[in-house]
C-alpha cells in the first residue's frame, strides 16, 4: 500500500447547482446550473488543500448538466469513470459533485452497479449544493470539504451522500425539501453519521453492498436505448387506467424511436395500495408481459407484504429507486 503522500482523492464533476451561477448574488433561485468547471469549483473552496491531508488531488469533468436532465448515458459515463478510478491502487476515494434533483437516483444507481470488491474497500461520496456558486453565502464549499473528509476517513466504503453536515447511505437518502440547505433525509434508517469540524462521526455502519450483481455488463451498452424502459405511475383519489393504457397502446403501436415498455412501478397510497381502476390496468400490463412493482408515495416506512398481494413490493425502496432496481433486474 502506498503512503498517504502518494494516495489520491479524485473529484468528478457532473454540474448541478453547486456549479451554478446567477447574475445577482442575492438570487438563489433564478440561476443557471452547471456553469463552473470542477477544477474552478475546487479552487474557490477555502482550505481545500489542507483538507486533503497530504493526499494528491485528481479531477475530471464527466458531465456538465442540470441534474433534472440526467440520462442513462451520463450514468453510464459516470459509472465507467468511477470504476476506473476506484480500481487504481493510488486512489483512496472518489467524490462526485452533483445536482440535488436526481442525486438520490444517481447514488442508488452507483450503489447497485459499481464492482462490489471496490465498494467494499473504497468510498464514493456524492455531494451537492442548494445555492449556486455565485451566492453571497454558497453552501457548496462546506459540502465539498465535508465530502472530502468522509472520502478520506479510514475504512470508509460504499456509496454515500454528504449534504449540510450529514452523511446518508445511498439506499436510504431522499431529497425532502425544495430550498432548505439541509434538503436530504434518510427516513426511518437515519443518517450514517455527521461531519463535525472536518471529522466524521459515524453512528451506524456503512451501506452493505448488494449481493445480486452477477451479470452486469454496463460497459457493453452503447446508448440509452439499450436500457429497459420502466415508467412510474402514481395512485391517488380518482386514479384510473388512462395512463397505463396509454403506455400499453404506445408500446403496441411500436412508436418509432420509443423503446418498448418493460416495467411499471406504481407509487401506491399508504401500504402500496392501488385504486381498483388502476389495478385493473396494471393487471392488463402484467398480462402483456410488463413487470409491475408496488412502492409507496409515503416518504417514510416501507410497503409490508400481504397474503393477497397481486404484485411484488419494492422491498423498502422509494418509487424512484424501485424503478432503477427493476431496470437493472430486467437487464439481467
Secondary structure, 3 states (H helix, E strand, C coil): CCCHHHCEEEEEEEECHHHCECCCCCCCCCCECCCCCHHHHHHCCCCHHHHCCCCEEEEEEEEEECHHHCCHHHHHHHHHHHHHHHCCCCEEEEEEECCCCCHHHHHHHHHHHCCHHHHCCCEEEEECCCCCCCCCCCCHHHHHHHHHHHHCCCCCCEEEEEECCEEEECCCCEECCCCCCCCEECHHHCCCEEEECCEEEECCCCCCCCCCCCCCCHHHCCCHHHCCEEEEEECCCCCCCHHHHHHHHHHHHCCCCCCCEEEEEEEEECCCECCHHHHHHHHHHHHCCCEEEEEECCCCCCCCCCCCCCCEECCCCCHHHHHHHHHHHHHC
